[in-house]
């Protein structure tokens, strides 16, 4: 390809990425600024900066709207959901990638097929299953469903990642007398750290922003609600009470932890995706 054409395509790619970044960042900045504005300023000039930093909007959202409770519930559910997902999926992916046995590919394709199954199609039977086992309106039931919901993609990705790891290292550990369990936890799992970190972040983002499953499984107990349910409730209340600054303050509290987590671990995410793609 001629050098001029390469430069042109590279320049166009940079322009597209810049526009895309602007479309993503601008609403986040506007939401953050709106959380410090009054109602009049929000419905005035969209580009106008707040006349003063009204931290009472944040205090009102935290106390009156019970955002603190919803955030704590979300942290608890996501922590145990992601921990369970990563533990079970890493063990399943390692076995599927490293051991040959009858039904290996069938089990693998069953996991893969789970990614093509829309979760909303299973909401009704899922509701009755969780109710039958006595876990409806509990964080335990929501955690177990989160794990089941996240397993297909995580197993699919980690299986490819474990296949790319050198076999000689595992064989050396076995020769030295390490058991299969010790080889997995002390040798292979640390080598898969980039992929594990990447998928942990993706699962945190996916479970943190989940709304449909909590809406069905913990709707009956408001004390067990997660942040997405709380934001939806605040949005409804704000429409009647005209407390839009409180709504945007609550949204900012929801977005900021996720953005900070991605900024802190973006290098690990990129390196994990790259490592998993190279065999």
C-alpha positions as CSV (number, residue, x, y, z in Angstrom):
1,X,0.0,0.0,0.0
2,X,1.4,3.5,-0.9
3,X,2.7,5.5,2.0
4,X,0.2,8.4,1.3
5,X,-2.7,5.9,1.5
6,X,-1.4,4.5,4.8
7,X,-1.1,8.0,6.3
8,X,-4.6,8.9,5.1
9,X,-6.1,5.7,6.5
10,X,-4.3,6.3,9.8
11,X,-5.5,9.9,9.9
12,X,-9.1,8.9,9.3
13,X,-8.8,6.3,12.0
14,X,-7.6,8.8,14.5
15,X,-10.4,11.2,13.6
16,X,-13.0,8.5,14.0
17,X,-11.5,7.5,17.4
18,X,-11.4,11.2,18.5
19,X,-15.1,11.6,17.6
20,X,-16.0,8.4,19.3
21,X,-14.1,9.4,22.5
22,X,-15.9,12.8,22.5
23,X,-19.3,11.1,22.2
24,X,-18.4,8.9,25.2
25,X,-16.6,11.5,27.4
26,X,-18.9,14.5,26.8
27,X,-22.1,13.0,28.4
28,X,-20.0,11.8,31.4
29,X,-18.6,15.3,31.9
30,X,-22.0,16.9,31.5
31,X,-23.5,14.5,34.1
32,X,-20.8,15.3,36.6
33,X,-21.3,19.1,36.1
34,X,-25.0,18.8,36.3
35,X,-24.7,17.1,39.7
36,X,-23.4,20.5,41.1
37,X,-26.0,22.6,39.3
38,X,-29.5,23.8,40.3
39,X,-32.6,22.8,38.4
40,X,-32.6,26.2,36.6
41,X,-29.0,25.8,35.5
42,X,-29.7,22.2,34.3
43,X,-32.5,23.3,32.0
44,X,-30.6,26.5,30.9
45,X,-27.4,26.6,28.8
46,X,-26.1,23.0,28.6
47,X,-22.5,24.3,28.3
48,X,-22.8,26.6,31.3
49,X,-20.6,25.8,34.3
50,X,-22.3,25.6,37.7
51,X,-22.4,28.9,39.6
52,X,-21.1,27.1,42.7
53,X,-20.3,23.6,43.7
54,X,-23.5,22.4,45.4
55,X,-22.3,19.4,47.4
56,X,-25.7,19.3,49.1
57,X,-26.9,17.6,45.9
58,X,-24.6,14.7,46.6
59,X,-25.5,14.6,50.3
60,X,-29.2,14.5,49.4
61,X,-28.7,11.7,46.9
62,X,-26.6,9.7,49.4
63,X,-28.9,10.1,52.4
64,X,-32.4,10.7,51.1
65,X,-32.2,8.4,48.1
66,X,-30.4,5.7,50.0
67,X,-27.6,5.5,47.5
68,X,-25.1,4.4,50.2
69,X,-27.2,1.2,50.8
70,X,-27.5,0.5,47.1
71,X,-23.8,1.0,46.6
72,X,-22.9,-1.4,49.5
73,X,-25.3,-4.0,48.1
74,X,-23.8,-3.7,44.7
75,X,-20.3,-4.0,46.0
76,X,-21.2,-7.2,48.0
77,X,-23.0,-8.8,45.1
78,X,-20.4,-8.0,42.5
79,X,-17.5,-9.0,44.7
80,X,-18.8,-12.5,45.4
81,X,-20.3,-12.8,41.9
82,X,-17.0,-12.0,40.2
83,X,-15.0,-14.1,42.7
84,X,-17.2,-17.1,42.1
85,X,-17.2,-16.5,38.3
86,X,-13.4,-16.3,38.1
87,X,-12.7,-19.3,40.3
88,X,-15.2,-21.7,38.6
89,X,-14.5,-20.5,35.1
90,X,-10.7,-20.7,35.4
91,X,-10.9,-24.3,36.7
92,X,-13.4,-25.3,34.0
93,X,-11.4,-23.6,31.2
94,X,-8.1,-25.1,32.4
95,X,-9.6,-28.6,32.3
96,X,-11.2,-28.1,28.9
97,X,-8.0,-26.6,27.5
98,X,-5.5,-29.1,29.0
99,X,-7.1,-32.4,29.4
100,X,-8.5,-34.7,26.7
101,X,-11.5,-36.8,27.7
102,X,-14.8,-38.0,26.2
103,X,-17.3,-35.1,25.9
104,X,-14.7,-32.4,26.2
105,X,-15.8,-30.5,23.0
106,X,-19.5,-31.1,23.9
107,X,-19.0,-29.4,27.2
108,X,-17.0,-26.6,25.6
109,X,-19.7,-25.9,23.0
110,X,-22.4,-25.9,25.7
111,X,-20.6,-23.1,27.4
112,X,-20.1,-21.3,24.1
113,X,-23.8,-21.7,23.2
114,X,-24.6,-19.9,26.5
115,X,-23.3,-16.7,25.0
116,X,-25.9,-16.9,22.2
117,X,-28.9,-17.3,24.6
118,X,-30.5,-14.0,25.6
119,X,-31.0,-13.9,29.3
120,X,-34.4,-12.3,29.1
121,X,-35.8,-15.5,27.5
122,X,-35.0,-17.4,30.7
123,X,-36.3,-14.8,33.2
124,X,-39.6,-16.5,33.9
125,X,-38.2,-20.1,34.6
126,X,-35.3,-18.5,36.4
127,X,-37.6,-16.6,38.7
128,X,-39.4,-19.8,39.6
129,X,-36.2,-21.8,40.1
130,X,-34.8,-19.2,42.4
131,X,-38.1,-19.0,44.3
132,X,-38.3,-22.8,44.7
133,X,-34.8,-23.0,46.3
134,X,-35.8,-20.2,48.7
135,X,-33.3,-17.6,47.4
136,X,-35.7,-15.1,45.9
137,X,-35.1,-11.5,47.2
138,X,-31.7,-12.5,48.6
139,X,-28.2,-11.5,47.6
140,X,-27.2,-15.2,47.6
141,X,-29.6,-16.0,44.8
142,X,-28.5,-12.9,42.8
143,X,-24.8,-13.9,43.2
144,X,-25.5,-17.4,41.9
145,X,-27.4,-16.1,38.9
146,X,-24.6,-13.6,38.2
147,X,-22.1,-16.4,38.2
148,X,-24.2,-18.6,35.9
149,X,-24.8,-15.6,33.6
150,X,-21.1,-14.7,33.4
151,X,-19.6,-18.2,33.0
152,X,-20.1,-18.8,29.2
153,X,-18.0,-15.8,28.0
154,X,-15.4,-16.2,30.7
155,X,-14.9,-19.9,30.1
156,X,-14.7,-19.3,26.3
157,X,-12.0,-16.6,26.7
158,X,-10.0,-18.4,29.3
159,X,-10.0,-21.7,27.4
160,X,-8.2,-20.1,24.5
161,X,-5.9,-18.3,26.9
162,X,-4.9,-21.6,28.7
163,X,-4.2,-23.2,25.4
164,X,-1.7,-20.5,24.5
165,X,0.4,-21.2,27.7
166,X,3.5,-23.4,27.3
167,X,2.9,-27.0,28.1
168,X,6.5,-27.6,29.1
169,X,6.0,-25.6,32.3
170,X,3.1,-27.8,33.5
171,X,5.0,-31.0,32.5
172,X,8.0,-29.8,34.5
173,X,5.8,-29.2,37.6
174,X,4.3,-32.7,37.2
175,X,7.8,-34.3,37.0
176,X,8.8,-32.4,40.1
177,X,5.9,-34.1,41.9
178,X,3.3,-31.4,41.9
179,X,-0.3,-32.7,41.8
180,X,-2.9,-31.5,39.2
181,X,-4.4,-29.1,41.8
182,X,-1.0,-27.7,42.8
183,X,0.1,-27.3,39.2
184,X,-3.1,-25.4,38.4
185,X,-3.1,-23.0,41.4
186,X,0.6,-22.4,41.8
187,X,2.0,-22.7,38.3
188,X,-0.6,-22.2,35.6
189,X,-2.9,-19.7,37.3
190,X,-0.2,-17.2,37.9
191,X,0.9,-17.5,34.3
192,X,-2.7,-16.6,33.3
193,X,-2.7,-13.5,35.4
194,X,-3.1,-11.0,32.5
195,X,-6.1,-12.8,31.1
196,X,-7.6,-13.2,34.6
197,X,-7.3,-9.5,35.3
198,X,-8.9,-8.5,32.0
199,X,-11.8,-10.8,32.5
200,X,-12.2,-9.7,36.1
201,X,-12.6,-6.1,35.0
202,X,-15.1,-7.1,32.2
203,X,-17.2,-9.1,34.7
204,X,-17.1,-6.3,37.2
205,X,-18.4,-3.9,34.6
206,X,-21.0,-6.3,33.4
207,X,-22.3,-7.2,36.8
208,X,-22.1,-3.7,38.1
209,X,-24.4,-2.4,35.3
210,X,-26.8,-5.3,35.4
211,X,-30.4,-4.2,35.8
212,X,-32.7,-6.8,34.4
213,X,-31.7,-9.7,36.7
214,X,-31.9,-7.7,40.0
215,X,-35.2,-6.3,38.8
216,X,-36.6,-9.8,38.6
217,X,-34.9,-11.5,41.5
218,X,-34.7,-8.9,44.3
219,X,-37.5,-6.5,43.4
220,X,-39.6,-7.6,46.5
221,X,-37.1,-6.3,49.1
222,X,-36.0,-2.7,48.7
223,X,-33.2,-3.1,51.2
224,X,-31.6,-5.7,48.9
225,X,-31.7,-3.5,45.8
226,X,-28.5,-2.8,43.9
227,X,-27.4,0.6,42.4
228,X,-29.1,0.2,39.0
229,X,-32.5,-0.3,40.7
230,X,-31.8,2.6,43.0
231,X,-31.0,4.9,40.1
232,X,-34.2,3.8,38.3
233,X,-36.2,4.6,41.4
234,X,-34.5,8.0,41.8
235,X,-35.2,8.8,38.2
236,X,-38.9,8.1,38.8
237,X,-39.0,10.2,42.0
238,X,-37.0,13.0,40.4
239,X,-39.7,13.4,37.7
240,X,-42.3,14.2,40.4
241,X,-40.1,16.2,42.8
242,X,-38.0,18.0,40.2
243,X,-34.8,16.9,42.0
244,X,-32.7,16.5,38.8
245,X,-29.5,17.6,40.5
246,X,-29.9,14.7,43.0
247,X,-30.4,12.3,40.2
248,X,-27.3,13.4,38.4
249,X,-25.3,13.2,41.7
250,X,-26.5,9.6,42.1
251,X,-25.5,8.8,38.5
252,X,-22.1,10.3,39.1
253,X,-21.6,8.2,42.2
254,X,-22.4,5.1,40.1
255,X,-20.2,6.0,37.2
256,X,-17.1,7.2,39.0
257,X,-16.0,3.9,40.7
258,X,-16.3,2.0,37.4
259,X,-14.4,4.7,35.4
260,X,-11.6,4.7,38.1
261,X,-11.4,0.9,38.0
262,X,-11.0,0.9,34.3
263,X,-8.4,3.7,34.3
264,X,-6.3,1.9,37.0
265,X,-6.4,-1.5,35.2
266,X,-6.5,-0.5,31.6
267,X,-2.9,-1.7,30.9
268,X,-3.7,-5.1,32.4
269,X,-6.8,-5.3,30.3
270,X,-4.9,-4.5,27.1
271,X,-2.0,-6.8,27.9
272,X,-4.5,-9.6,28.8
273,X,-6.4,-9.3,25.5
274,X,-3.2,-9.2,23.5
275,X,-1.7,-12.2,25.3
276,X,-4.8,-14.2,24.8
277,X,-4.9,-13.5,21.1
278,X,-1.3,-14.6,20.5
279,X,-0.6,-18.3,20.5
